Amino acid sequence: MFYLHPWEIDPDQPRYNNASWFSRFRHYTNLDQCYGRLETLLQDFRFGTVSESYNAYDPDESLTRNSQMVRLA
């Protein structure tokens, strides 16, 4: 699961100078790089909804895969 705050892709967001140095660091550092990173993620991976992932889940297949992994270990 992946979540991105809308403010993380807005380098022109208003600056609140009365916030602590840690909050300013956390909110404003690398803002200019976030949009490019998001574009890379969207190009490199296929995203869907939680419902699609849930519907595609096959517990029997998952158990088989996990059992195979345990036997290899």
C-alpha positions in Angstrom: 0.0 0.0 0.0 1.3 3.4 -0.9 0.0 6.8 0.3 1.2 10.3 -0.5 0.1 13.5 1.2 -1.1 16.1 -1.4 1.2 18.7 0.1 4.2 16.4 -0.6 4.0 17.2 -4.3 3.5 21.0 -4.0 6.9 22.8 -3.6 5.0 26.1 -3.7 2.9 25.4 -0.6 2.8 28.2 2.0 5.6 28.2 4.5 4.8 28.3 8.2 7.9 29.7 9.9 6.4 29.5 13.3 6.6 25.6 13.2 9.4 23.9 15.0 12.6 23.3 13.1 11.9 19.6 13.0 8.4 20.1 11.5 9.8 22.5 8.9 12.6 20.0 8.1 10.1 17.1 7.7 7.7 19.1 5.6 9.9 21.1 3.3 13.1 19.0 2.8 13.2 17.4 -0.7 9.8 18.8 -1.8 11.3 19.6 -5.2 12.1 15.9 -5.7 8.9 14.3 -4.6 7.0 14.8 -7.9 9.7 13.1 -9.9 9.9 10.2 -7.5 6.1 9.8 -7.8 6.4 9.8 -11.6 9.1 7.1 -11.4 6.9 4.9 -9.1 3.9 5.3 -11.5 6.1 4.2 -14.4 7.8 1.3 -12.7 4.9 -0.3 -10.9 1.3 -1.2 -11.5 -1.1 0.3 -8.9 -4.7 -0.7 -8.2 -7.3 -0.3 -5.6 -7.4 -2.1 -2.2 -10.6 -3.9 -3.5 -8.7 -5.2 -6.6 -5.9 -6.5 -4.4 -8.4 -8.1 -2.0 -10.3 -9.8 -4.8 -7.1 -11.1 -6.4 -5.9 -12.7 -3.2 -6.1 -16.5 -3.2 -5.4 -17.8 0.3 -4.7 -21.4 -1.0 -2.0 -20.1 -3.3 -0.5 -18.0 -0.5 -0.3 -21.1 1.8 1.4 -23.1 -1.0 4.0 -20.4 -1.6 4.7 -20.0 2.1 5.0 -23.8 2.6 7.4 -24.0 -0.3 9.5 -21.2 1.3 9.6 -23.0 4.6 10.7 -26.3 3.0 13.6 -24.5 1.3 14.8 -22.9 4.5 
